[in-house]
Amino acid sequence: MVTALAPEEIARIAAEAATEKQAIDVVLLDVRKSCTFADFFVVCTGDNDRQIAAIWEEILDMLRLRDVQVLHKEGAGSGWLLADYGSVVVHVFAPEEREYYQIESLWKDAIPVLRIQ
């Protein structure tokens, strides 16, 4: 099924869903100028496994309600959950993994569209 939502709208819905579940340091990055496989990244952190799972489920549910289907998801139990929506990639981290992988530093040419701390 093809969604009628623009990539930025999908990313904003994911960021809002993460915020609803009290995610920490929610960042929406425009990676179109530096990335060939996606337009936007949403990056956020949960304090513990339970909160990470709640953030994850809220993002998946809010997008599913709008007929946006995840193409691929991975990372269960790893401290880094990733959901690929094609033009939008969502990263939900535990604090240690976010610090270790430094996604924002890896994509330093990305344009920050939204940051909620």
C-alpha positions, 0 to 999 in steps of 0.5 A, spaced: 500 500 500 502 506 498 501 512 503 499 519 501 503 522 506 509 526 504 516 523 508 516 529 512 509 528 515 511 521 516 517 523 520 513 529 524 508 523 526 513 519 528 517 524 532 510 526 535 509 519 537 515 519 541 514 525 544 507 523 547 511 517 550 516 522 553 522 520 549 528 524 550 532 528 545 527 527 539 531 529 533 528 530 526 534 530 521 533 532 513 538 527 510 536 528 503 543 532 501 547 527 504 543 520 504 541 516 498 536 511 501 532 516 506 530 523 506 529 523 514 531 520 520 527 521 526 532 519 532 530 519 540 532 515 546 528 512 552 530 511 559 529 504 560 527 498 556 520 499 558 519 506 555 523 504 549 518 499 548 512 504 549 516 509 544 517 504 539 509 501 539 507 508 539 510 510 533 508 504 529 501 504 531 500 512 530 503 510 523 499 504 522 493 508 523 495 512 517 496 507 513 503 507 513 507 501 513 513 499 516 518 496 510 523 493 515 524 493 523 530 490 527 533 491 533 529 487 538 533 487 545 539 490 542 538 497 545 537 500 538 530 499 534 530 501 527 524 502 523 525 503 515 519 507 512 522 507 505 524 515 505 524 515 513 528 511 518 526 511 525 531 510 530 529 509 538 535 508 542 537 506 549 542 512 552 548 508 552 547 506 545 545 513 542 552 515 546 556 510 542 553 510 535 553 518 535 548 518 529 547 525 529 555 526 528 555 520 523 550 524 519 553 531 521 551 534 514 544 533 515 539 539 517 536 539 523 528 540 522 526 539 529 529 538 536 525 536 542 529 535 549 
